[in-house]
Amino acid sequence: MSKRDYYEVLGVQRDADLGAVKKAYRRLAVRFHPDRNPDNPEAEERFKEAAEAYQVLSDQEQRQRYDAYGHAGLGGGFGGINPDAFTDFNDVLGNIFADFFGGGRRHSTGPGRGDDLRFDMEIDFLESIHGMETTIRVPRTETCSSCGGNGAASAADIISCSTCGGAGQVRYSQGFFSVSRTCPTCRGQGRQVKRPCSTCTGQGRVRRERSLSVRIPAGVSSGARLRLAGEGEGGARGGPAGDLYVVLHVRDHADFQRDGDDLYCMVPITFSQAALGADLQVPTVHGERKLTIPVGTQSGQTFHLKGQGAPRLGRKGRGDQVVTVHVETPRRLSKRSRELLEELAAEEGAPRASGLGLFERVRELLG
């Protein structure tokens, strides 16, 4: 039977570049690979035909001879797939069929690192400002202390796999090429356990809940992650443990809000304090601090208390506390307070009289 045109086999134009040739071959290889079509000679032939076409059209020199002379230009007819070309086929197919061509990655038979763990932790607002040290309980797998992670009752109970001879892989002849696959008996480990460890039942790891001390630095905010090296899941076959990441969630505070390293709060003041000025003791996360309210302060005006905010994480110093004052209007007035306000209202509607002004008189009345 005469061979089909290689361009027709791959379904590409004669001027197709190497990228198009590879893409076409990958599509056909995935579709007709014998492993996906067991006991299907037609699919095997299609796969073989596509591989042969790709081998020629992906090689510049062979492609030039084929374009000029057809199949005859390949030395009296192309003799099928060159086994040495399978490495190049693996590059085209990626990891999809790497094991089928003997170039697949073997399962690791040595120690493997454990998985990382995440622990979500909620803390109070003031704890995030000042820092703290606390204890958490974390469930995790750990390397079995009885067998050291090998899963055997003793070292003598570990033998080479009888199926693969310790290689971790077995080879099968399938059609026109050999197939290398992970050993089904040892699952790629290359060994077997005659008598499993009674503590971990051969798993090499056991489930434990551990108490761990966690130091939370001053100035952390929501979303911060603390890494505890080696406190994650135990590694396979005695390998190193993964890490534990503690993710912090800070509860809101009734009086303070945070923006970066600065803290914000609102402080109520009376009309007389706003008009006449006053020295107040205002709360901060570091204790009460003096705040001077100047004469004629307006409601909504802000003042900065330097260095009274959150600590700068990983740096020196602290942010500021921004205080917004809110002038409160009294809902109930005493007789004398009403008289003073009525006098003020009258004063505001008339030119200033000689002698003491109204603010001075109010200050004098209030001592």
C-alpha positions in Angstrom: 0.0 0.0 0.0 1.4 3.4 -0.9 2.1 5.8 1.8 -0.1 8.8 2.3 1.3 12.3 1.9 2.8 13.4 5.3 1.2 16.8 5.1 -2.2 15.1 4.6 -1.5 12.8 7.5 -0.9 15.7 9.9 -3.6 17.8 8.3 -1.3 20.9 7.7 -0.5 23.0 4.7 2.8 22.5 2.9 4.1 25.9 4.1 3.2 25.1 7.8 5.9 26.2 10.3 7.3 23.9 12.9 4.9 25.1 15.6 1.9 24.1 13.4 3.5 20.7 12.7 4.0 20.0 16.4 0.5 21.1 17.3 -1.0 18.8 14.7 1.1 15.9 15.8 0.2 16.4 19.4 -3.5 16.4 18.6 -3.2 13.1 16.7 -0.9 11.5 19.2 -3.3 12.1 22.0 -6.2 10.8 20.0 -4.7 7.6 18.6 -2.1 6.7 21.2 -2.3 2.9 21.7 -2.7 3.2 25.5 -5.9 5.1 25.0 -7.0 2.6 22.3 -6.1 -0.9 23.6 -6.5 -3.7 21.2 -7.2 -1.3 18.3 -4.7 -2.0 15.4 -6.2 0.8 13.3 -5.5 3.4 16.0 -2.0 2.0 16.5 -1.4 2.4 12.8 -2.7 5.9 12.7 -0.4 6.8 15.7 2.5 5.2 13.9 1.7 7.1 10.7 1.5 10.4 12.5 4.8 9.8 14.4 6.5 9.0 11.1 5.1 12.1 9.4 6.2 14.3 12.3 9.7 12.9 12.4 10.2 13.8 8.7 8.5 17.2 8.7 10.1 18.4 11.9 13.6 17.8 10.5 14.6 20.6 8.1 16.9 18.4 6.0 14.5 15.5 5.6 11.6 17.9 5.0 13.5 19.5 2.1 14.2 16.1 0.5 10.6 15.1 1.0 9.3 18.3 -0.6 11.6 17.8 -3.6 11.3 14.1 -4.2 8.5 12.8 -2.0 8.9 9.5 -0.3 11.5 8.4 -2.7 13.8 11.2 -1.5 14.0 9.5 1.9 16.3 6.8 0.7 14.1 4.3 -1.0 11.2 4.7 1.2 11.1 5.7 4.9 11.6 2.8 7.1 9.3 3.7 9.9 9.9 5.4 13.3 13.4 5.8 14.6 13.3 4.8 18.3 15.9 7.6 18.9 13.3 10.1 18.0 11.0 9.3 21.0 12.9 11.9 23.1 11.8 14.6 20.6 8.3 13.2 20.7 8.2 13.6 24.4 9.1 17.2 24.1 6.2 17.7 21.8 3.7 15.8 23.9 4.9 17.3 27.2 4.1 15.2 30.3 1.0 13.6 28.8 2.7 10.4 27.6 6.2 10.8 29.0 6.0 7.5 30.9 5.0 5.6 27.7 8.3 6.5 26.0 10.5 5.5 29.0 11.3 9.2 29.7 8.7 9.7 32.5 9.6 10.9 35.9 9.9 8.1 38.4 8.1 8.3 41.7 10.5 9.3 44.4 11.6 6.5 46.6 13.4 8.7 49.1 12.1 11.0 51.8 9.5 13.6 50.7 8.8 17.0 52.3 5.5 17.3 54.1 2.7 19.7 53.1 2.3 23.2 54.5 -0.6 23.9 56.9 -2.7 27.0 57.4 -4.2 28.0 60.8 -6.7 30.9 61.0 -6.5 32.8 64.3 -8.7 35.6 65.5 -7.2 38.2 67.9 -8.4 41.4 69.6 -7.6 44.8 68.3 -5.4 45.8 71.2 -3.6 42.4 71.0 -2.6 43.3 67.4 -1.3 46.7 68.6 0.8 45.5 71.5 1.6 42.0 70.4 1.2 38.9 72.5 2.3 35.3 73.0 -0.3 32.5 73.0 -0.7 28.8 72.5 -2.6 27.1 69.7 -3.5 23.5 69.2 -2.9 22.2 65.7 -4.0 18.7 64.4 -1.4 17.3 61.9 0.3 14.2 60.7 3.8 13.5 62.1 6.6 11.1 61.2 6.0 7.9 63.2 8.5 7.7 66.0 8.5 4.0 66.1 9.6 3.3 62.5 11.1 6.6 61.6 8.7 7.0 58.7 9.7 3.8 56.8 6.4 2.0 57.8 8.2 -1.2 58.7 8.3 -3.0 62.0 12.1 -3.3 61.6 14.8 -2.6 59.0 14.8 -6.3 58.1 11.2 -6.1 57.0 12.1 -3.8 54.1 12.8 -5.7 50.9 13.2 -4.8 47.2 9.9 -5.0 45.2 9.5 -8.5 43.7 7.8 -7.1 40.6 10.2 -4.3 39.5 13.3 -5.5 41.3 13.6 -2.1 43.1 13.5 0.0 39.9 10.0 1.4 40.7 9.0 0.9 37.0 8.1 -2.0 34.8 8.4 -2.2 31.0 5.9 -3.7 28.7 6.1 -4.3 24.9 3.2 -2.7 23.3 3.0 -2.8 19.5 6.1 -1.3 17.9 7.6 0.3 21.0 8.2 -0.4 24.7 6.1 1.2 27.4 7.5 2.0 30.9 5.0 2.4 33.7 5.0 2.9 37.4 5.2 -0.5 39.2 1.7 -1.4 40.3 3.0 -3.4 43.3 5.2 -0.9 45.0 3.7 2.2 43.4 7.1 3.4 42.3 8.8 3.1 45.6 10.9 0.1 44.6 10.5 -1.6 47.9 8.0 -3.6 49.9 7.3 -4.0 53.6 7.0 -7.6 54.9 5.7 -6.7 58.3 4.3 -3.2 58.8 4.9 -1.0 61.9 2.2 -1.6 64.5 2.1 2.1 65.5 1.4 3.6 62.1 0.1 0.4 60.4 2.7 0.9 57.7 1.8 4.5 56.7 5.0 6.0 58.2 3.0 8.8 59.7 0.5 9.2 62.5 -2.1 11.8 63.4 -1.4 14.0 66.4 -2.7 17.3 67.9 0.1 19.5 69.2 0.2 22.6 71.4 2.4 25.3 69.8 3.5 28.6 71.2 3.0 31.5 68.9 4.5 35.0 69.4 2.5 37.7 67.6 4.6 40.8 67.1 3.3 44.3 67.9 1.7 46.1 65.0 0.3 43.2 63.0 -2.9 43.7 61.0 -5.6 41.5 59.5 -4.3 39.1 56.8 -0.8 39.0 58.3 0.8 35.5 58.1 3.2 34.1 60.6 5.4 31.2 59.4 6.4 28.5 61.9 9.0 26.5 60.1 8.8 22.7 60.4 5.4 22.7 62.1 3.4 21.5 59.2 2.5 18.0 58.0 5.2 15.3 58.6 7.2 14.3 55.5 6.8 11.0 53.7 9.2 8.2 54.4 10.8 10.2 57.2 11.3 13.4 55.2 11.2 16.9 56.7 7.9 18.4 57.8 6.3 21.3 56.0 5.7 24.7 57.5 2.7 26.1 59.4 1.3 29.5 58.4 -0.8 31.3 61.0 -3.2 33.8 59.3 -4.4 36.5 61.7 -7.8 38.1 61.7 -8.2 41.2 63.9 -11.5 42.0 65.5 -12.9 45.5 65.1 -12.7 48.0 68.0 -15.6 50.1 69.3 -13.5 53.3 69.5 -10.5 53.0 67.2 -10.2 52.4 63.4 -6.9 51.7 61.7 -5.5 52.9 58.4 -1.9 51.7 57.9 0.0 52.7 61.1 -2.4 55.6 62.0 -5.4 55.2 64.3 -8.5 57.2 64.2 -11.1 58.1 66.9 -13.8 60.6 67.6 -14.0 62.6 70.9 -17.1 64.6 71.9 -16.6 68.1 73.4 -19.1 70.7 74.7 -19.9 73.9 73.0 -18.1 75.9 75.7 -15.0 73.8 75.3 -15.0 74.4 71.5 -15.7 78.1 71.9 -13.3 78.8 74.9 -10.7 76.1 74.4 -9.8 73.4 76.9 -7.2 70.8 77.8 -8.7 67.2 77.6 -7.5 63.8 78.5 -8.3 61.6 75.5 -7.9 57.8 75.2 -5.2 56.2 73.1 -4.1 52.6 72.7 -1.2 53.5 74.9 -3.2 55.2 77.7 -4.7 58.6 78.1 -2.9 61.6 76.6 -3.4 65.4 76.8 -5.0 67.1 73.9 -5.3 70.9 73.8 -8.5 72.2 72.2 -7.8 75.8 70.9 -10.4 78.6 71.2 -12.9 78.6 68.4 -12.6 74.8 67.5 -15.1 73.7 64.9 -17.0 70.4 65.0 -15.3 67.8 62.8 -11.8 69.4 63.2 -9.0 66.9 63.5 -5.9 66.9 65.7 -2.8 64.7 65.6 -1.2 63.0 68.6 2.2 62.1 67.3 3.5 58.6 67.9 0.3 57.4 69.5 -0.7 55.1 66.7 0.2 51.5 65.8 3.8 50.3 66.0 5.5 50.1 62.5 5.9 46.4 61.9 9.6 45.7 61.2 10.6 49.3 61.7 11.1 51.8 64.5 8.5 54.2 65.7 4.7 54.3 65.6 2.1 56.0 63.6 -0.2 58.9 64.8 -3.5 59.0 66.4 -5.9 61.3 64.6 -8.6 62.7 66.8 -11.8 64.2 65.3 -13.8 66.4 67.7 -17.5 66.5 67.6 -19.3 69.4 69.3 -22.3 68.1 71.2 -25.4 70.2 71.5 -27.1 69.9 74.9 -30.6 68.4 74.9 -31.5 69.9 78.3 -30.5 73.2 79.7 -30.5 74.6 83.2 -32.1 78.0 83.8 -28.7 79.6 84.1 -27.4 77.9 80.9 -30.5 79.1 79.0 -29.9 82.6 80.2 -26.3 82.6 79.0 -27.2 81.2 75.6 -30.0 83.7 75.2 -27.5 86.4 76.1 -25.1 85.0 73.5 -27.9 84.9 70.9 -28.6 88.6 71.6 -24.9 89.4 71.4 -24.5 87.6 68.1 -27.3 89.8 66.6 -26.0 93.2 67.8 -22.8 95.1 67.6 -20.2 94.3 70.3 -20.8 96.5 73.5 -18.0 98.3 75.2 -16.3 96.5 78.1 -16.0 92.7 78.3 -17.1 90.7 75.3 -19.5 87.8 75.7 -16.9 85.1 75.5 -14.9 86.9 78.2 -18.0 87.2 80.4 -18.9 83.5 79.8 -15.3 82.5 80.7 -15.6 84.7 83.9 -18.9 83.1 84.9 -17.5 79.6 84.3 -14.4 80.5 86.4 
